Amino acid sequence: MAMEWTEETIARLRDLWQQGLSTAEIGRQLSVTKNAVVGKAHRLGLKPRPSPIRRAAKATPPADAATQAAPVAPAAAVAPKKEAAPAPVVAPSPAPEKAPAPVKATAAPLEPKVTPRHPQLNRPPRPLPPVRRVRLPVLPVPRCGP
């Protein structure tokens, strides 16, 4: 059963949206679901709301006050620094080449010793017994009629 949006309910939706009520609260007042409110607001082109989740995350102050940036002074208030003499440019010396490290010979990897909890688990499976063929007797079929 679809709700019909009349001019009156649309005007009320716009007014409640401007007041900043939540979509759930608007839906309760208009007797519709919050998803209906969101959909109609989108179709009407109403101004999107900031996410309450993101808003709450931005409103919480950082745990460490030292992580906050210090206020930046205007450029006119900062005294100009004297220029220091440039440091001489020195070309980096080439690094000596190192011989590759010798590879140590290792023995073949050892097989881990697995001890089963039950010795029967270590045995090979028993062969199946041979299939016995049994001939069933052929019973006479009763005849009906003369």
trRosetta pair geometry for C-beta under 8 A, 3 or more apart (Angstrom, degrees):
i j d omega theta_ij theta_ji phi_ij phi_ji
3 32 5.6 -89 12 -101 168 114
3 36 6.6 46 38 -160 132 152
5 9 5.5 -126 -151 82 62 119
5 10 5.4 74 167 -61 106 95
5 13 7.9 -26 -147 -10 113 144
5 40 6.1 153 -96 -127 149 135
6 9 5.0 92 50 11 78 97
6 10 6.9 -141 93 -4 39 88
7 10 5.7 -56 -146 39 31 112
7 11 6.3 33 154 -21 65 106
8 11 5.8 -54 -149 34 29 110
8 12 6.4 28 152 -17 63 106
9 12 5.5 -51 -146 38 36 113
9 13 6.2 43 151 -25 66 102
9 30 5.9 95 -156 -146 105 114
10 13 5.5 -49 -147 33 32 115
10 14 6.5 34 153 -19 64 101
10 40 7.4 -136 -113 172 81 127
10 44 7.0 157 -157 -94 106 140
11 14 5.8 -51 -150 34 32 111
11 15 6.4 31 151 -19 64 107
12 15 5.6 -56 -148 37 33 112
12 16 6.2 27 157 -14 68 107
12 29 7.6 -143 157 124 123 115
12 30 6.5 153 105 -92 126 104
13 16 6.0 -57 -143 41 28 104
13 17 6.0 32 155 -23 64 110
13 26 6.5 75 -133 -177 70 126
13 30 6.5 21 -78 -75 88 152
13 37 6.8 -173 -138 -139 113 84
13 40 6.2 -50 -174 111 165 131
13 41 6.9 -145 162 -76 118 83
13 44 7.6 148 106 -4 128 161
14 17 5.6 -56 -146 36 28 114
14 18 6.4 30 155 -21 63 105
14 44 7.2 -127 -81 151 96 156
14 46 6.9 -164 -117 -97 72 123
15 18 5.8 -54 -152 33 30 111
15 19 6.6 30 150 -20 63 105
16 19 5.5 -52 -150 33 36 115
16 21 4.9 -45 177 34 91 130
16 25 7.6 -157 -179 108 124 93
16 26 4.6 141 123 -114 138 100
16 29 6.4 173 -101 66 154 146
16 30 7.8 -131 18 -39 157 110
17 20 7.9 51 170 -65 33 25
17 21 7.4 -81 -87 46 26 83
17 26 6.8 33 -67 -99 67 152
17 41 6.0 150 -107 -117 143 122
17 46 5.3 -34 156 -170 158 153
17 47 7.9 147 150 47 115 80
21 25 4.4 -112 175 87 110 125
21 26 5.2 135 100 -55 118 85
21 29 7.8 12 138 3 163 137
22 25 4.6 93 57 7 83 102
22 26 7.0 -148 94 -4 43 85
22 34 7.8 -27 141 -126 87 127
22 52 7.9 2 -114 -53 107 143
23 26 5.6 -51 -144 38 35 112
23 27 6.2 40 154 -23 65 106
23 34 4.2 92 126 -160 100 99
23 37 4.6 168 -160 91 89 130
23 38 5.4 15 -142 -58 151 88
23 41 7.7 -104 -110 0 107 144
24 27 5.6 -54 -149 36 30 114
24 28 6.5 33 152 -21 63 102
24 34 4.5 -31 -84 -79 56 133
25 28 5.6 -49 -149 32 34 112
25 29 6.5 28 154 -14 65 105
26 29 5.9 -60 -151 39 32 107
26 30 6.1 9 158 0 68 114
26 34 7.4 101 61 -120 87 72
26 37 4.8 119 96 -136 119 150
27 30 6.1 -68 -138 51 27 96
27 31 7.8 -109 168 65 57 3
27 32 5.1 -103 -146 83 78 66
27 33 5.4 -21 -155 160 139 15
27 34 4.3 -100 -21 -72 148 55
27 36 6.6 116 -118 55 106 96
27 37 4.8 -110 -67 -24 87 128
28 31 7.5 24 -173 -76 28 39
30 37 7.0 135 44 -85 138 104
32 36 4.1 -93 160 77 120 142
32 37 6.2 143 93 -49 114 81
33 36 4.7 105 58 0 77 99
33 37 7.3 -138 101 -3 47 84
34 37 5.3 -49 -153 34 42 116
34 38 6.3 43 149 -20 70 102
35 38 5.6 -49 -144 36 35 112
35 39 6.2 36 156 -19 65 106
36 39 5.8 -55 -145 39 29 111
36 40 6.2 25 158 -15 65 109
37 40 6.1 -59 -145 39 27 105
37 41 6.1 26 157 -19 64 110
38 41 5.9 -57 -146 38 27 111
38 42 6.3 28 155 -20 63 107
39 42 5.7 -57 -151 34 30 111
39 43 6.4 24 155 -15 65 107
40 43 5.7 -55 -145 40 34 109
40 44 6.1 29 156 -15 67 109
41 44 5.8 -58 -143 42 29 107
41 46 4.3 -63 -166 40 86 129
42 45 7.6 35 175 -71 31 31
42 46 7.6 -68 -65 38 24 84
50 54 6.4 -110 172 76 93 111
50 55 5.2 100 121 -63 119 110
51 54 4.1 75 71 14 110 104
51 55 6.4 -173 88 -12 55 85
52 55 5.4 -52 -139 38 33 116
52 56 6.2 36 159 -22 65 104
53 56 6.0 -56 -152 34 27 108
53 57 6.6 25 151 -18 62 107
54 57 5.6 -55 -148 35 35 112
54 58 6.4 29 156 -15 68 106
55 58 6.1 -59 -149 38 30 106
55 59 6.2 29 155 -23 65 111
56 59 5.8 -56 -143 34 30 112
56 60 6.9 34 159 -27 62 100
57 60 6.4 -52 -157 21 30 109
62 65 7.3 150 84 -85 98 33
62 67 5.1 -105 141 73 152 124
62 68 6.3 178 42 -61 131 84
63 67 7.9 47 62 18 65 134
64 67 4.6 84 85 -9 101 106
65 68 5.8 -35 -169 8 52 115
69 72 7.8 -12 146 -42 114 90
73 77 4.9 -105 168 79 112 124
73 78 5.7 130 98 -58 121 93
74 77 5.0 88 64 5 84 105
74 78 7.6 -154 95 -12 46 87
75 78 6.0 -57 -154 28 38 111
107 110 7.6 36 106 -51 114 84
116 119 6.6 140 79 -94 113 28
116 121 4.3 -158 -174 71 151 121
116 122 5.1 -161 14 -48 140 96
117 121 7.3 50 52 11 67 142
118 121 4.9 96 75 -12 90 103
119 122 5.8 -54 -165 28 51 112
119 123 7.5 57 144 -31 71 97
120 123 5.8 -45 -160 14 46 116
